[in-house]
């Protein structure tokens, strides 16, 4: 199985900050990597697919990069609506696996 | 508008069975694999399994934690997928989501739906 490890687990930041979340895979996921955002009590929402492709309707302040075993999600200028938990997911091979999540908190 | 509506969740005793449904609309359901993902309260996301399309012989894959107990099926004329859960355990308690294929729907038809809560308890 491909293990996905996110860092940090918790991130405190302020509105307007640029933040980066990292996701590392235990073996290559090529570019079959997605990022999901989840707010408390809500279903997740797809932000990025195939490592760097922005899902339709997602603000352009979100961007993804990387390939192989190291990936990043960047929010260029944090907005109040962005405080949530973020998960990476590999879909290179079965079983599909998720990172443990990064909780983005207001500083 | 893409929609996935989950139903069928509820309270069930350990060892019992439950069948979840996932009704899809707004995209070419029969052309997409369907995955099930679950999330225990306060925990992360766990992939449960997948069923492919008719062209791919409705092939299924399962997580080790549910293999031999859960069965995924689909009825394309009804735009509906199912998750039959047998021999349920307390640790199967979670919100269950169905989602389409990322490779098929990434960029245009991906949706998580609202999920359905399954509680396994005596």
Interface residues (C-beta under 8 A of the other chain):
Chain A: X32 X34 X36 X43 X44 X45 X46 X49 X50 X53 X55 X56 X87 X89 X91 X94 X95 X96 X97 X98 X99 X100 X101
Chain B: X35 X44 X45 X46 X47 X50 X61 X63 X64 X97 X102 X103 X106 X107 X108 X110 X112 X113 X114 X115
